[in-house]
C-alpha cells in the first residue's frame, strides 16, 4: 500500500537472493527531459508497484519462499 512497505519487502527479498524489479518507476511524467505534468495516479502507483520474478521454470518451492518472505515483511493481511 505504501512505498515504505514496498522498500521493506524489496529488502527482504534481496536478503533472500530474490531480486524483484521496479519496471514502472519512476512515473514517466517525472522524467526531467519531459514537460512537467502532474499525474497523481501514475506517480502514486509507480511508487508502490514491484514486479516479482516469473519465469517458466520457477518451481513451487520458490513461489512459497517468495510468499513467506513477503508475509514476514508485511505481517498479517
N, C-alpha and C positions, 0 to 999 in steps of 0.2 A: 504493500500500500504506500510505502514511502521510499525515498531514495536511501535513507538511512538503513532500512530493512534490506534493501537490495544489496547495499555495500556489505552488510553483515553476512548475508547469505553468500555473496561472491567470495568473501574472505574465507568463510567456512569451506566452501567447495574447493577453493585454491589450496587450502591447507590439506585437503584430501586428494590433491593432484587431479582435480577436475576443473577444467578451465572454460567456464561459460563466456559468452561474448555479449557485448552491448552494441549490436549492429545498428540500432536506431538512435544512438546517442552520439553527439548531441542532436537536438532537433535541427533540421536543415535550415530553418528560418533564422537561426542564431549564428550562422557562419558569417564571418567578418566581411567577406567579399560580396555578399548579397545585400540588397537594400534591407534596412531594418523594418521588419514587420512582426508584430506581436501575434503569436498563435498560442494562446494559453493551453488549449487541449494538447496540442502537439508537444509543447515543452514539458507539460506535466507527465504525459505518458512516456516520453523519451527518457525521462529521468528515472522511471520505475520499471522498465522492461529489460529483461535479461533473457538471452537465448541459451537454453540448456543443450547439452550435447545430444545429438540424434543422428544415428547412422545405422546402416543395415545390420551390422554385426554387434550392436550394443546388446549385451545379454541382460537377462532379468536380474541377476545379482548386482550388476552395476546400476540398473534403474532403482533397485531397492536401496542401494548405498546412497545414491543421489537424493532420494526421497528422505532417507533418515537424516542426512546432513541438513537438508532444508528444514525439516521438522525440529531438529535440535537448535538451529539458529533462530527460528521464529517462535518456538514454543507451540502450545496447543492452539488449534484454529478455532 
